[in-house]
């Protein structure tokens, strides 16, 4: 092909844009280990030949098929698939930092990532410092020779806040020069996906994503992915062998199936999200609604600059606090009260009871989370049905 294929084409075919004999769908290699033709295979493996299949914790053809497609979709050298988003995130981070190192992160994060930073990394003498998304110039003040990683999430979970990624890269580079060290940059791109945001073109070194969400898209698997340069992904794979969060071949098969409708699904969900956000923007029972595609969103201009679409996540704050939020969620008939996102069904959850549970008032404030917030993962249902469903639910408060 003369020009680069679209994301939809890359998601379906990966690199295989040529004629070849074989099954249309990659088979499920549901095996833990592999037969050797002779011990010569084992000898080749012992000498570092990575093409020799040994054990599915190390590599598996079903998994590699999806990794290839995800790397091509992201315009990256390589990708590593994991058994969950948190397995991907934790392994990606621990491939960069060690005892005595520091991380600088924006504070608005998925609750699981934040608790990993708060509760786990300090056990290994790894310190996390936080810089506000509207004060990225402070990165230079926080950075030291021990700073090895800048981490952020945009749009953020659950408030769909936007980090100025161009500014973040500029400030990290300044901080690295000042402190005399290379600061690796990593972003959680789960809410935007590669369809609407291309962090590598902005200058990020690695992307992590919960493939459970939009990549999987059907609320039936757990998976995660790390994408980046070949040498970095090699290090990630090496650590994954010992931490053990490697992907399952059947989950990989389901992901490969899901990628065939990736753009169709996410475009439809995002279209629904914008229409629902506009409808409820000035509703009498709604205090605030957050969606990057609304001009009222505080970082709409930044989102417009760095995103080609605004995604399918909406955060709605109802009047009356958490009691009202509970009543709305329990009154919905089309939307489902469930703690996840990215599937074909519209899902709602209350962050203080789900993604941001077990956080102090001060921590919630740093994340911008209030008790009356409802996180809405917009699905692919008919938009009129969704609007009517939320209308009837809001009447009860």
C-alpha positions in Angstrom: 0.0 0.0 0.0 1.2 3.5 -0.8 -0.1 5.1 2.3 -0.3 3.9 5.9 -3.5 1.9 6.5 -6.1 3.2 8.8 -6.4 2.1 12.4 -9.5 0.0 11.5 -7.5 -1.9 8.8 -4.5 -2.3 11.2 -6.7 -3.6 13.9 -8.2 -6.3 11.7 -5.1 -7.3 9.7 -2.0 -6.2 11.7 1.0 -6.5 9.4 -0.5 -9.2 7.3 -1.5 -7.2 4.3 -0.5 -9.8 1.8 -1.7 -13.2 0.5 -0.9 -16.3 2.5 -2.4 -19.7 3.1 -3.9 -20.4 6.5 -6.9 -19.9 8.8 -8.7 -16.5 8.6 -8.8 -16.3 12.4 -5.6 -17.1 14.4 -6.2 -20.4 16.3 -6.3 -20.6 20.0 -3.0 -22.1 21.1 -4.4 -23.3 24.4 -1.2 -24.9 25.6 1.1 -24.4 28.5 4.2 -25.8 26.8 5.5 -26.9 23.4 6.9 -30.0 21.8 10.5 -29.9 20.6 11.4 -31.6 17.4 14.6 -32.5 19.1 16.9 -31.2 21.9 18.4 -28.9 19.3 15.4 -26.7 19.9 16.2 -26.5 23.6 19.9 -25.8 22.8 18.9 -23.0 20.5 16.7 -21.5 23.2 19.4 -21.8 25.8 21.7 -19.8 23.5 19.1 -16.9 23.3 17.0 -17.9 20.2 13.7 -16.2 21.1 11.9 -17.8 18.1 11.8 -21.2 19.9 8.5 -21.7 21.7 9.1 -23.1 25.1 6.4 -22.1 27.6 3.2 -19.9 27.3 4.3 -17.7 30.2 7.1 -16.6 27.9 5.3 -16.4 24.5 2.4 -17.9 22.7 1.3 -17.5 19.0 -2.3 -16.4 19.9 -0.9 -13.7 22.2 1.7 -12.6 19.7 -0.9 -12.1 17.1 -2.7 -9.5 19.3 0.6 -7.9 20.4 1.5 -7.4 16.7 -1.8 -5.7 16.0 -1.7 -3.5 19.0 1.9 -2.3 18.2 0.9 -1.5 14.6 -2.3 0.3 15.7 -0.1 2.5 18.0 2.7 3.0 15.5 5.1 1.4 17.9 7.9 -1.1 17.7 6.4 -3.7 20.0 3.7 -4.5 22.5 3.4 -6.8 25.5 0.0 -8.3 26.5 -0.9 -9.0 30.1 -3.5 -10.7 32.1 -5.0 -7.4 33.4 -4.5 -3.6 33.2 -2.9 -3.5 36.6 -0.5 -6.3 35.6 0.5 -4.2 32.7 0.8 -1.0 34.7 2.8 -2.5 37.6 5.2 -4.4 35.3 5.7 -1.4 33.0 6.6 0.8 36.0 8.8 -1.7 37.7 10.7 -2.1 34.5 11.8 1.5 34.9 12.2 2.2 38.7 14.1 0.4 41.5 14.7 1.1 45.2 15.7 4.7 45.8 14.1 6.0 42.6 11.3 8.6 42.3 8.3 9.0 40.1 6.5 12.2 39.3 2.8 11.8 38.5 -0.3 13.9 38.0 -2.7 13.2 40.9 -5.8 12.3 39.0 -5.4 8.6 38.4 -7.4 5.3 38.3 -7.8 4.3 41.9 -5.9 1.0 41.4 -2.9 2.9 40.0 -3.0 5.4 42.8 -3.2 2.7 45.5 -0.3 0.9 43.9 1.6 4.2 44.2 0.4 4.8 47.7 0.5 1.4 49.3 2.9 -0.8 47.4 5.8 1.3 45.9 6.8 2.7 49.3 7.5 -0.9 50.5 10.3 -1.0 48.0 11.6 2.5 48.8 10.2 4.0 45.6 8.8 7.5 46.1 5.9 9.2 44.2 5.6 12.9 44.0 2.6 14.6 42.5 2.3 17.6 40.2 -1.0 19.3 39.5 -2.1 19.1 35.8 -2.5 22.9 35.8 1.0 23.5 37.3 3.2 21.3 35.1 6.0 23.8 35.3 6.5 22.6 38.8 8.0 19.3 37.4 11.5 20.9 37.4 11.0 21.8 41.1 10.1 18.3 42.0 12.7 16.4 39.9 16.0 15.2 41.3 18.7 12.9 40.0 16.6 10.0 41.4 13.6 10.9 39.3 13.3 8.2 36.7 9.7 8.3 35.5 6.9 10.8 34.7 3.5 9.1 34.7 0.1 10.5 33.8 -3.4 9.6 32.6 -5.4 11.6 30.2 -8.4 11.7 30.1 -8.4 11.0 33.8 -10.5 8.5 35.7 -13.2 9.3 36.7 -13.5 13.0 36.1 -12.4 13.0 32.4 -9.9 15.7 33.1 -7.2 16.5 30.5 -3.5 16.8 31.0 -1.7 19.0 28.5 0.6 16.3 27.1 2.7 18.6 24.9 3.5 20.8 27.9 4.2 17.8 30.0 6.8 16.5 27.6 8.5 19.9 27.4 8.6 20.3 31.2 9.9 16.8 31.7 12.7 17.4 29.2 13.6 20.7 31.0 13.6 18.8 34.3 15.8 16.1 32.9 18.4 18.6 31.7 18.3 20.4 35.0 18.7 17.3 37.1 21.1 15.6 34.7 19.1 12.5 34.2 16.9 10.9 31.6 13.2 10.8 32.8 11.2 8.1 31.1 7.6 9.2 30.2 4.5 6.9 30.4 0.8 7.5 29.9 -2.3 5.5 30.6 -4.2 5.9 27.4 -7.2 3.7 28.3 -10.0 6.4 28.0 -8.8 7.9 24.7 -7.4 4.7 23.1 -5.1 5.0 20.1 -8.2 5.9 18.0 -8.4 9.4 19.5 -4.9 10.1 21.0 -1.4 9.3 19.8 1.0 9.8 22.7 4.1 8.6 20.8 3.7 11.5 18.2 3.7 13.9 21.2 6.9 12.4 22.6 5.9 9.8 25.2 8.1 6.7 25.6 5.5 4.2 26.6 1.7 3.6 26.7 -0.1 1.4 29.1 -3.8 0.5 28.7 -6.4 -1.7 30.3 -7.3 -3.9 27.3 -10.3 -5.1 29.4 -11.9 -1.9 28.4 -12.3 -0.6 24.8 -9.9 -3.0 23.2 -11.8 -6.0 24.6 -15.1 -4.1 24.4 -17.5 -6.8 25.5 -17.0 -7.0 29.3 -15.9 -10.6 29.2 -12.2 -10.6 29.6 -9.3 -9.1 31.7 -6.2 -7.9 29.8 -3.7 -5.1 29.7 -1.1 -3.9 27.3 2.3 -2.1 27.4 3.4 -0.5 24.1 6.8 1.1 23.3 10.2 0.7 21.8 11.6 -2.7 21.1 14.4 -2.6 23.8 12.0 -1.3 26.5 9.3 -4.0 25.7 12.1 -6.6 25.8 12.8 -5.5 29.4 9.1 -5.5 30.2 8.7 -9.1 28.9 11.8 -10.2 30.9 10.2 -8.9 34.1 6.8 -10.3 33.2 8.3 -13.8 33.2 9.0 -13.5 36.9 6.0 -11.4 38.0 3.8 -13.8 36.1 1.0 -11.5 34.8 1.2 -12.8 31.3 -1.8 -13.0 29.0 -4.0 -16.1 28.5 -4.2 -17.4 24.9 -8.0 -17.7 25.0 -8.3 -14.0 26.2 -5.9 -13.1 23.4 -8.2 -14.9 20.9 -11.2 -12.9 22.2 -9.2 -9.7 21.9 -8.3 -10.5 18.3 -12.0 -10.9 17.7 -12.8 -7.6 19.4 -10.3 -5.7 17.4 -12.2 -6.4 14.2 -15.0 -4.0 15.4 -12.8 -1.7 17.5 -13.3 1.5 15.5 -17.0 0.8 14.8 -17.7 0.3 18.5 -15.7 3.2 19.9 -16.9 5.7 17.3 -20.5 4.8 18.1 -20.0 5.0 21.8 -18.2 8.4 21.6 -21.0 9.7 19.3 -23.5 8.6 22.0 -21.4 10.2 24.8 -21.4 13.6 23.1 -25.1 13.6 22.5 -25.9 12.5 26.1 -23.5 15.0 27.6 -25.1 17.9 25.6 -28.6 16.8 26.6 -27.9 16.8 30.3 -25.4 19.7 30.4 -28.0 22.1 31.9 -30.4 19.6 33.5 -32.0 20.9 36.7 -30.9 17.8 38.7 -27.3 17.9 37.5 -24.7 20.1 39.3 -21.9 19.5 36.8 -21.2 17.3 33.8 -17.7 16.6 32.6 -17.0 15.6 29.0 -14.0 16.8 27.0 -16.1 17.4 23.9 -18.3 20.0 25.6 -17.1 23.6 25.3 -17.9 24.0 29.0 -15.2 21.5 29.9 -12.4 23.4 31.6 -9.7 21.8 29.3 -11.8 21.5 26.1 -9.2 23.6 24.2 -6.4 21.3 25.2 -8.5 18.2 24.4 -9.3 19.6 21.0 -5.5 20.2 20.3 -4.3 16.7 21.3 -7.2 14.4 20.6 -9.0 13.5 17.4 -12.1 12.5 19.3 -13.3 12.8 22.9 -14.1 9.2 23.9 -17.1 7.6 25.5 -16.6 8.4 29.2 -18.9 11.0 30.9 -18.8 12.1 34.5 -22.0 13.5 35.9 -22.4 15.1 39.4 -26.0 15.1 40.7 -27.5 17.4 43.2 -28.0 15.8 46.6 -24.7 14.0 47.0 -24.1 10.3 47.2 -27.7 9.5 48.3 -28.9 11.0 45.0 -26.2 9.2 43.1 -27.2 5.9 44.5 -30.9 6.6 43.7 -30.1 7.4 40.1 -27.9 4.3 39.6 -30.6 2.1 41.2 -33.4 3.5 39.0 -31.7 3.0 35.6 -33.3 0.3 33.4 -31.1 0.4 30.2 -27.8 1.4 31.8 -26.2 -1.2 34.1 -24.9 -0.5 37.6 -21.5 -2.2 37.3 -17.9 -1.3 38.1 -16.1 -1.3 34.7 -16.1 0.5 31.4 -15.6 0.2 27.7 -18.2 -2.4 26.9 -21.1 -2.4 24.5 -23.5 -1.8 27.4 -23.7 1.6 29.2 -22.3 1.1 32.7 -22.6 3.5 35.7 -20.7 3.5 38.9 -20.2 5.8 41.9 -16.5 6.5 42.2 -16.5 6.9 46.0 -17.9 3.3 46.2 -15.8 1.8 43.3 -12.7 3.2 41.6 -11.9 5.6 44.4 -13.0 3.6 47.5 -10.9 3.7 50.6 -9.6 7.2 50.0 -9.6 10.1 52.5 -11.4 13.3 51.9 -8.1 15.0 51.1 -7.2 12.3 48.6 -10.6 12.5 46.9 -10.2 16.3 46.7 -6.8 15.8 45.0 -8.5 13.5 42.5 -11.3 16.0 42.0 -13.9 13.3 43.1 -17.0 14.3 45.0 -19.6 12.0 46.6 -22.4 12.9 44.1 -20.4 11.9 41.0 -21.5 9.1 38.7 -19.1 7.8 36.2 -20.8 6.8 33.0 -19.3 4.5 30.4 -21.4 5.1 27.4 -22.3 2.0 25.4 -23.6 1.4 21.9 -27.3 1.4 22.6 -29.8 3.7 20.9 -29.1 7.2 22.1 -32.8 8.0 22.5 -33.2 5.0 24.8 -30.2 6.2 27.0 -31.4 9.7 27.3 -34.9 8.6 28.2 -33.4 6.2 30.8 -31.4 8.9 32.5 -34.3 11.3 32.4 -36.6 8.9 34.3 -33.8 8.1 36.8 -33.1 11.8 37.5 -36.8 12.5 38.1 -36.5 10.4 41.3 -34.1 12.7 43.1 
